[in-house]
Amino acid sequence: MTDPSFRTIERADLLTAETSEGPQELKPRSLTDQAELAREVGAVLRLDGRTLDPTSIDVERRDDETMIINMGPSHPSTHGVLRLMLELDGEVVLRTKPVIGYLHTGMEKTGEELSYVQGATNVTRMDYLSPINNELSYSMAVEKLLGIEVPERAVWIRMMMSEINRISSHLVWMATNGMDLGSTSMMIYGLRERELILAFFEKTAGLRLNLNYVRPGGVAADLPDGWQDDVVVICDTIDARTYEYDELLTGQPIFRDRMIGVAPMTAEEALALSVTGPLLRSTGVPWDLRRTMPYLAYDQVDFDVIVGTYGDNFDRFAIRLNEIRESIKIVRQCVDMMPKGDYRTQDPKVTPPPRARIDESMEALIHHFKLFTEGFHVPVGEVYSAIESPRGELGCYIVADGGPKPYRIHVRAPSFVNLQAVPLLMRGGLMSDTITVISTVDPIMGEVDR
């Protein structure tokens, strides 16, 4: 006998089936209350209801005058598995709602099941274009809990590698943003230059992308023989080619029309949304943690914080292009000022012994076995460590309960926070500019859906 609680799904049911993302769904105006509508059009920028632009809430418009369409989740056009729901009046975007959660990696919860030794292999995969910065934020947080000092050479190696990684990340942005605007040449050039950096990463860390190079206590390995020559070639080559990018894009009429004055944002709006990185600096706010809250040895090197004026797409492009040059300036200083000494702390409770010692010393073998099976124990406490990643403030919050694993990990991911700006930036723009706006926000979905 057939159970009445079950029924066969007919083809007609499949044609009319609907999927819903719950609160993330963009609903018709008739089903949306005033407060939610204000948030969706980017008029209310704070949960306490602070409204910066009350005139932007169009309450007179009817549902039969507009159309809600779905864009994504399609990679690479939305720079990852990002889904946007758009309300359109013709080609004009009225409302935008980013829908996230399609990666569902659960990296923060995964990190609570990994030892502190294993943690760097997890966080390096969040922002896969800037893995060293992820590892750095995590490692600095663990070191604060342990109360250990990192050798000076390790500090400078970390700083140099972070800046090289920033250059690599911005090159990918230059490449993909160029492709989004129809410049296939920029895509080829950006990835060509990035290949120099990935080859150096492979030579130094053994891997090209998810490096696991920066670890609590220092770095995994010292710089390879001839590293100075490799780094100088990278700097000289990319520095010269940034001027070629400038000539290719900056004065190009189509590029300028698609970028200048498109998706502007004020400093007040950016601060209300807590956005950071190039997105914030494009509005004229000179907030860069390397300068405002120095870490590593950034207070010992000379560089400029690049800011914009109008907060539009063109400012965000110009900032990233010039940040490549400033990072090259920092890397050159690292080459000249790199100190000698240890590349990691010599505390045997934190750092594994040299491979050769394992065959000679029972104590070294025990330390190695304990580190890679159980890991080291971290004193009870909580800490937040923030750095300036290519996308903004990247912070790692860790709660330790005295064991070998974190009790709680939370990452303040700049891509996740900056994504809030999308409805504001797209409001009143054209459908054809949506991909460009997403590109200039530069979200990494591995970091959003962590």
N, C-alpha and C positions, 0 to 999 in steps of 0.2 A: 504494500500500500504506500502511496506517495505521501511524504510528510508535507502538510499544507504550508509549513513555514518556509519551504523552498519553492522556487519557481524557475522555470527555464527562461533565460534571457534571450529574447528574440532580436533579430537584426534591427527592427524598428526601435527597440529600446536603446540599442547601442548608438543609433544615430541621434537620439535625443538626450543621451547621458551628458551630465555636466560634472565638471570637477570644481572643487572650491578650495581655496587656500585659507578659508576662515577669515580672521581679522585682517589678513594681508590683502584680501581681495578688494579690488576697486569696484564699488557698487554704483548703480545709477544714483543721480542726485536725489531722486524722490525717496530713496532708501537710506540716505546719508544724513546724519544730523549736522547741525551748524558747526559744532566744534571740530568734528572729523573732517568736514569739508574744508575748514580753514587750514587744518594741518596738511591736507592733501594738495592744496594749491600752493603750499609753501608760505602762507601768510602768518600763521602762528608758529613761532620757532622755539618755543619753550613749553614744557609740560605745564608750567604754572599759568599758561594762557597769555603770555606776553606777546602782543601783536605789533609787529614792526610796520606792516603795510595793510591796514584794515580795508582800504579801498579795493584791494585785489580780490576780495571774496564776491564773486558774481552770483547772487542769490536769485536773480530774475531768470536766468537761463533755464530752459526746460529740457527734459531728457530727449524729446523728439527732435531737438535742434543739434544734438551732439551724437558722437559715436564712440563707444569704448572698444578699443582693439588691444590685442595681445602682441607683444614683441619679445621673442626669446622664450625659454632660455636657449640661446644658440651661441655657440662659440665658433669663431672668434669675434663675431660682429658686436657682441655685448661684453667682450673681454672676459669671458668666463661664462659659467652657467647662471647668468643673471636674467631674470624675467622682469619685464616692465609692462605694466598695464597703463594705457594712455587713453585719456578722454580728448577727443579731437573735435574741433569745429572747422571742417574743411581740412586744411593742412596745418592749422594752428593748434598747438598743444595747450590744453586748458588745465588738465590735472595729470599727474604722474605718480605711480605707486611702484616702487621697487619691491619685487617679491623674491625673497632669498630662501635658502634652505635646501637647494638641490644637490649640494655636495655632501651634507650631513656627515662630516668627517669625525666630529667629536674629539678633536685633538686635546682640548683642555681636560676632559674626563680621562682620556687615554694617558695623559701626562701624570695623573694621580695614581696610575697603576704601574708606572715606570720608576725606577730608581733615579736619583739625582744624576748619576753617571750616565744613564740612558736618555735623560731628558732632552739633551741637545739634538738627538737624532729625530725627536718628535717635532720640536718647535721649528727646526730648519725647513720643514715642509709647509709651514703656514703661508709665508710669502715666498714662493718659489723663485721669484726674481731677485729677492734680497735675502738669501738664507743667512749670510754672516751677521746681518743686523739682528735677526731673530735670535740666533745663538748668543750674540753679545748681550742682549737685554736679559735673557734667561740666566746666563753665566754670572753676570754682575749681581743679579738678585741673589743667587745661591752664595756667592762670595760674601755678600753683606751679611747673610745669615751665619755663615761660618766665621766671619771676622778675619779673613785672610787677606794678605796683600799680594797682588800679582806682580811678578818681576817687571822692571821697567822695560826690558826688551819686549816682553809679551804685550805690554800696554801699547807700544808703538807699532808692533806687528798688527795688533787688532785694529788700530786706527787706520793704518795703511790699507789693510784688506777691506775694511768697511767702506772706505772711500772708493777703492777700485770697484767694489760691488755696487756703490751708488752710481758710478759711471755706467756700469753694465746695465743697471735697471733703467736709467734714463735713456740709454741707447735703444733699449727695447721699446720704451715709450715713444721715442722719436720715430722709430721704424713703424710701429703699429698705428700711431696717429697719422703719419704720412700716408699709410695704406688706406686708412679710413677716409682720407680726403682725396684719394685717387692717385697718390704719388707712389707708384710701385718702385721707383728708383730709391726713395728713402727707405723702404722696407729692406731692399737689398743692401744698401750701404750700412744701415744701423746694425743688422745682423752680422755683416762682414767685420765690422770693428769689434763687436761683442765677442767674436770668435777668438780674437787675440787675448781677451781677458779670460775666457773659459779655458783656453789652453794653459794659461799661467796658473789658474786655479787647479787644474788637473795635475800640473807639475808640482804644485805646492802641497795640496791636500789629498791627491789621488782621485778626486771626483770633480765633475764639472758643475753640478747643480746643487744638490743637497749635501753640503760639504761635511758637516759635523766637525768643523775645524776649530772653532772657538768653543772651549770647554771650561767648566769651573776649574780655576787654578791657572789658566793660561791658554795655550793653543796646542793642537794635537802634535805638531811637528815644527821644527825650525824651518826658516826659509831655505830653499834649495840653493846649491852652488850656482853662481851667476845670476841670482835674482835681481841684482841692481840693473844689469844690462836689459833684462826682460822688462822690468818696470819702466825704465827710461824709454824703451822702444814703444811701449803701450802709450805712455804720456805724449811722446813726440808725435806719434801717428794720429792719435785721436784728437789732440789739440789742433793740429793742422786741418783735420777734416771737419771739425766743428765750423770752420769758416766756409767750407764747401757747403755744409748743410745750410748755413746762413744765406749763402748766395742762392742755393736751390729753392729755399722755401720763403724766407722772410720777405723778399720783394716780389714774390710771385702773385700776380693780381687775383687769381682764383683763390689761392691760399689765404690771402689777406681778407678777401670778401667773406670767406667762410669762418674767419677767426675774429677779426676786429669787431668789437661791439656786440659779439654774440655771447649769450649766457653770462651777463655781468652779475657781480655780487659785491655788496658793500662790506666794509670792515665790520660794521655793526652786525650785519646778518651773519657773517662768518664766525664772529665771536659768540653769537647767540647759539649757533649750531655746534660749537666746540670743534670746528674743523681745524686741522693743522697742516703743516707741510707747505708745498707749493700752492695749494688751494687757498690757504690763509695768507701766505706772503704775497699772492697776486693782488690782494686788496690793499696792500701797503703796510700791513702789520709785520714788523721785523722780528717775528718770533721763530727762533731756531735754537733748539736745545744745546747745540754745540757751542753757541755763543751765550745764550741767556742762562743756561744751567750747565756749565762745562763739565764734561766727564772725560775719561781717558786723559789725553794730553792736548786737547783742543785749545786750551788756554795758552799753549806754548807755540802755536803755529799761526801764521797770518792768512786770513781769508776774509772775503766779504759775504755778507748775507744779502742775497738778491731779492728785491721786492718789486712789485708792480704798482700800478696806479688805479686801473679801472676794474680789476678783478674779472676780466673777460677771458675768453679762450686764448686770445693772442698773448696776454700777460702770462698765462700758465705755460704756454709754449716757450716764451722768451726766458722765463725763470729756469725751466729745466735745461734749456740749451746752455745758459750761462752757469748753471750749477755744475755742469760737466766740467767747464773750464776751472771753476773754483776748486772742485775736487782734485783735478789734475795738479793745481797749485799746492794743495795739501799733500798729495802723494809725493811730489818732488821734494818737499821739505822732509817728509818721512825718510826718503832715501838718504838725504844728506845728514839727518840727525839720528839715524837708527843706532841705539846704544848696543853694546855687547852684553853678554851675560846669558842667564837662563831664559828659556822661552816658556817655562811653566814653573809653578811653585814646587819646591823639593819636599814638601810635607808628604811622607809616605802614606798617610791616612787618606789623602785626597788624590794624589798623583800616582799612577802605576809606575813600577820600577822599570828601568831600561830593559829591553828584551834580553840582552846578554846576561844581566844579573840573575835572571830567573834560573838559568842553568847552573849558577854558582852558589846561590844563597837560598837556604830554606826559608829565611825570613822574607826575602823578596818574593818567593813563590807564594807564601801565605798571603802577603799583602795583595799581590796580583789576583789570587783566587778570591779573596774577600771582596775586593773592589768590583769585580765583574760578576759576582754571584749575588751578593747582598747589597753592595754599595756602601758609601759612608753615611754615618748618621749626622743629621743636622740639628742644632739646638732648637728648642721651642721658640717660636717667634713668627712675625709676619713682616714682609718687606715689599716695597714697590720700587722698581728700577726702570727708569725711562731713558730712551735714547731717541735721536733724530734719524728715523729711517727715510728712505727716498720718498715715502708717502706721508710722513708726518710723525707725530709722537707715538712711538711704539713702547708700551710699558708692560712689564711683567710683574704681576702680584702673586706672591707665594705665601701660603700659611704652612708652617712646619710644626709637626707635633712631636719632634724628637726622634722620629724613625728614619729609615733610609729612603722613604718616598714622601713626596709633598702631600700634605693633607688636602690642600686646595691650590689650584692654579687658575688664574684668570689673566688673559692677555688683552690689554687695551690696544686693539688693532686699529690703526688709522684708516684702513680701507673701509671698515665697518662704520666708523663714525662719519667719515667724509661722504659716504653714500647718502646720508641724510640730506645733503645739499642738492641732490638730483632734482626733486620736485620744484625747488626754488629756482634752480638754474634753467629748467626746461619750460617754466611757466611763460606763456606768451610767445614761445619760440616756434619754429617750424619743424614739422615732422622730419625733414631732411637733416636737421641739425642734432637729432637725438643721439646718433652714434658718436658724433664729434664731442658732444657734451660728456657722454660716458667716458670717452677716451681722455679728455682733459682732467676729469676727476681721478682717473688712473686707479680704479679699484682692482685688487687681486682677490678673486673669490675664495681662494684657499684660506685667506685671512679673514674674510667676511663670515664664512660658514665653518669657522674653526670649532 
